[in-house]
Amino acid sequence: MPSVAVKLYSVFFKFLLKHRLQNRIQAPSENSDPFGVTSRPEESVAAANPSFADGVATKDIHIDPFTSLSIRIFLPESALTPTEPRATAHMEEPRRNSFGVASNDVADEGLNLMAAGGVYRGYSPAKDNRRKLPVMLQFHGGGWVSGSNDSVANDLFCRRIAKLCDVIVVAVGYRLAPESRYPAAFEDGLKVLNWLAKQANLAECSKSMGNGRVRGGEFKKSDAHRHIVDSFGASVVEPWLAAHGDPSRCVLLGASCGANIAHYVAQKAVEGGKLLDPVKVVAQVLMYPFFVGSVPTHSEIKLANSYFYDKAMCMLAWKLFLPEEDFSLDHLAANPLVLGRVPPLKLMPPTLTVVAEHDWMRDRAIAYSEELRKVNVDAPVLEYKDAVHEFATLDVLLKSPQAQVCAEDIAIWVKKYISLRGHEFSY
């Protein structure tokens, strides 16, 4: 059974959340905001830290001028490890690019630059021998109405995943309900995937345009052209992803309602196909997904009053998320097993499902995994005994002994699909 501390925290959590949800249901008209919000005032947040604290550097980016959509990038320090020894630099006077950084044929402008205090300020390289790490898009939980990508709990979880999986984690700060109802959160998830593809293409364009070198005082490309290229790379290309990200090994990870978003984005990635090149979604991880349905499962009956997000709480959350005219427990956003879904399940990427013993939504998640396996999709289920909903992603509060184990299990499975030669230590 869960610990006494978990039980007490669950009671307190449900009391506060129910009060907040009911207040928002009673005054929905006051919550209209086209720009949207990505966090709540009561949420404890962790400041971004680009100095590799605890082995991971972080930065925040607002990526959509029309909405509040933002991301937090988690870059593990392992990304700075060269793939091979750097050759000895030529003894000629180094050229300096528009940033004032020395550069020559061997030691080019792709250097890992560290400012005072150890803050990483790397930018898009023209040539480099740095490791390219897989990219993982992460969607936090919170029942559509709470949580954030920069919360203390989410920051700790993403740091853990970035180090264990050896990936760049991009945590998505999607818009919350009821200010932004369905499909806002889903559109935000897809928008970040398209943004990632755009970043990869811009970085490649910047790299190919910026190969000019100095020889004998002459530029192979004009000074004016070089300045345009450098400015283009500095102002448009996201430097950490350009220097260290490999979008052809992209993994989607979502917790609770974030798993619903990850699932939607995976479907759209399958439908988009080569339109998303060079981004390729190779796997997804659904952690205690927020799936429901009109016909109750065994766990939905037996565990209706389970810890944290019980059935009554989830119904309130779904009413705030789905438009009133579209509310249905068999909505495409709510039930993954409704008939007529596209694309066909057999086209979905390999899917790892994480469930908790004391979570009332566990059976439907397991049922979806079973349907994937019937069409030969690699779709294992990891079930954790004595665990509750969000046990691995709220570890900063719950101190669950299974949280670290769960993250390690995810890393073992994910590395089957993000390694370059079929071995977790090959990239």
C-alpha positions, -999 to 999 in steps of 0.1 A, spaced: 0 0 0 11 36 -5 28 53 24 9 73 50 26 105 36 12 97 1 -23 92 15 -23 124 34 -9 144 5 -35 129 -18 -63 140 5 -49 175 7 -42 176 -31 -78 165 -40 -94 190 -16 -75 220 -32 -78 208 -67 -116 202 -64 -120 237 -50 -101 252 -79 -119 232 -106 -153 239 -92 -146 277 -91 -135 276 -128 -166 256 -138 -189 281 -121 -173 311 -139 -161 298 -173 -168 331 -191 -142 349 -169 -115 325 -181 -115 333 -218 -80 343 -229 -69 339 -266 -33 341 -255 -38 314 -229 -18 305 -198 8 277 -193 10 278 -155 -9 287 -124 1 313 -98 2 286 -71 27 265 -90 62 263 -76 86 268 -105 123 262 -110 143 289 -127 162 280 -159 199 274 -153 223 273 -183 253 264 -161 250 226 -161 237 224 -125 234 187 -116 249 179 -150 221 194 -170 218 230 -185 183 245 -191 169 274 -210 134 287 -217 121 298 -251 87 314 -260 82 299 -295 48 313 -306 42 351 -308 4 346 -309 0 323 -278 17 316 -245 33 284 -259 68 279 -246 95 252 -241 122 244 -217 153 227 -231 173 203 -209 208 197 -223 229 170 -206 265 178 -201 274 146 -220 265 165 -252 298 184 -248 319 153 -252 336 152 -286 330 121 -308 367 121 -317 398 139 -307 401 174 -322 430 179 -346 458 204 -339 448 239 -351 467 255 -379 492 281 -369 477 309 -390 461 340 -375 425 330 -367 395 347 -383 369 361 -360 332 358 -369 305 383 -362 304 372 -326 341 381 -322 350 345 -317 383 331 -331 379 306 -358 400 287 -384 398 257 -406 399 231 -378 387 250 -347 357 265 -363 328 285 -350 311 254 -336 332 257 -304 316 249 -271 317 284 -256 315 288 -218 309 323 -204 319 334 -169 302 312 -143 301 282 -166 270 293 -185 269 275 -218 263 297 -248 271 273 -277 256 282 -311 251 266 -345 283 252 -359 295 251 -395 315 220 -388 318 201 -355 326 168 -340 302 170 -312 278 142 -302 244 145 -316 219 134 -290 183 122 -296 155 147 -289 127 139 -265 95 160 -265 80 159 -230 44 168 -220 37 173 -183 6 162 -165 -20 182 -145 -54 172 -157 -54 198 -185 -59 226 -159 -26 227 -139 10 219 -140 38 235 -161 69 226 -180 90 247 -155 75 234 -123 99 221 -96 85 186 -100 87 186 -138 122 201 -138 135 173 -115 118 147 -136 132 160 -169 167 164 -155 166 127 -145 153 116 -179 179 137 -198 208 121 -179 195 85 -178 184 84 -214 213 107 -226 189 129 -246 180 165 -251 146 169 -234 123 196 -248 95 201 -221 65 217 -237 46 244 -219 12 240 -236 -18 261 -229 -41 251 -201 -79 248 -198 -104 263 -193 -87 295 -208 -77 273 -238 -100 243 -243 -96 214 -267 -78 213 -291 -54 240 -279 -31 217 -260 -30 192 -288 -23 219 -314 5 232 -292 21 197 -290 20 194 -328 33 230 -332 64 222 -312 71 191 -334 68 213 -365 90 239 -348 116 212 -342 116 202 -379 119 239 -389 149 243 -365 166 213 -380 162 226 -415 173 262 -406 204 248 -389 213 227 -419 207 257 -442 229 280 -420 256 253 -419 257 248 -456 257 286 -463 285 292 -438 313 271 -450 335 299 -463 371 301 -449 399 326 -448 430 318 -468 457 344 -474 434 372 -464 408 363 -490 373 351 -482 358 323 -503 326 340 -496 322 378 -491 323 395 -457 288 407 -463 276 371 -470 294 358 -439 278 385 -417 243 375 -430 250 339 -423 262 345 -388 233 368 -380 209 343 -395 222 316 -373 223 337 -341 188 351 -344 168 323 -359 185 289 -352 182 276 -317 219 270 -309 217 241 -284 195 220 -307 215 230 -338 248 220 -322 237 189 -303 202 177 -314 195 148 -337 158 151 -346 158 119 -367 158 101 -333 128 118 -317 109 103 -288 76 115 -274 70 112 -236 38 123 -218 25 119 -183 -12 118 -174 -30 142 -198 4 149 -213 3 113 -225 -29 121 -244 -10 150 -261 20 127 -269 -4 101 -284 -20 128 -306 13 141 -318 25 106 -326 -7 101 -347 0 133 -366 36 124 -371 25 92 -387 1 110 -410 26 137 -418 53 112 -428 81 129 -448 66 163 -445 82 164 -410 117 156 -423 143 154 -408 122 148 -377 113 111 -372 93 99 -342 109 66 -334 90 58 -301 66 71 -275 63 67 -238 28 70 -222 30 73 -185 -4 66 -167 -23 81 -197 -54 101 -190 -77 78 -210 -113 73 -202 -144 58 -219 -182 55 -216 -181 18 -208 -162 15 -175 -133 -9 -170 -127 -30 -139 -102 -6 -124 -125 24 -132 -151 7 -110 -129 -7 -83 -105 23 -79 -130 51 -86 -118 68 -53 -81 62 -59 -54 86 -49 -48 121 -64 -68 121 -97 -98 100 -88 -128 95 -111 -148 125 -99 -118 148 -102 -111 136 -137 -147 142 -148 -144 178 -136 -111 182 -156 -126 168 -188 -156 191 -185 -132 221 -183 -111 208 -212 -137 196 -238 -161 222 -252 -196 217 -238 -211 208 -271 -185 181 -277 -183 166 -243 -182 128 -244 -162 102 -226 -156 86 -260 -142 118 -275 -112 111 -297 -91 130 -271 -104 108 -243 -107 72 -256 -80 57 -277 -101 27 -285 -131 42 -303 -138 29 -337 -127 47 -368 -95 62 -354 -68 72 -379 -41 64 -386 -45 26 -382 -29 12 -350 -4 -8 -369 13 24 -381 18 38 -346 54 39 -333 67 16 -306 49 25 -274 59 19 -238 31 23 -213 37 30 -176 8 22 -152 4 24 -114 -13 -3 -93 -35 23 -75 -46 43 -105 -82 40 -116 -72 46 -153 -47 17 -155 -69 -9 -172 -78 13 -202 -41 21 -207 -33 -16 -206 -61 -24 -230 -48 1 -255 -13 -15 -252 -29 -49 -259 -45 -36 -291 -11 -23 -303 5 -57 -297 -23 -74 -317 -11 -55 -348 26 -63 -340 36 -29 -325 62 -32 -298 40 -21 -269 51 -34 -235 35 -24 -202 54 -15 -170 32 -18 -139 45 -5 -106 31 -20 -74 20 2 -45 23 32 -69 -2 60 -75 -10 83 -104 19 106 -112 42 87 -88 73 91 -111 67 127 -121 58 140 -87 88 125 -70 99 158 -56 67 156 -34 60 119 -30 96 106 -26 84 74 -42 110 46 -42 97 35 -76 103 69 -93 141 63 -99 134 27 -110 108 38 -134 131 64 -150 158 38 -154 133 13 -169 122 39 -194 158 46 -204 166 9 -210 136 6 -233 140 39 -251 176 32 -260 166 3 -282 152 29 -306 175 59 -302 208 41 -305 226 43 -338 235 6 -341 209 -12 -320 229 -9 -288 223 15 -260 259 26 -258 265 30 -295 257 67 -299 
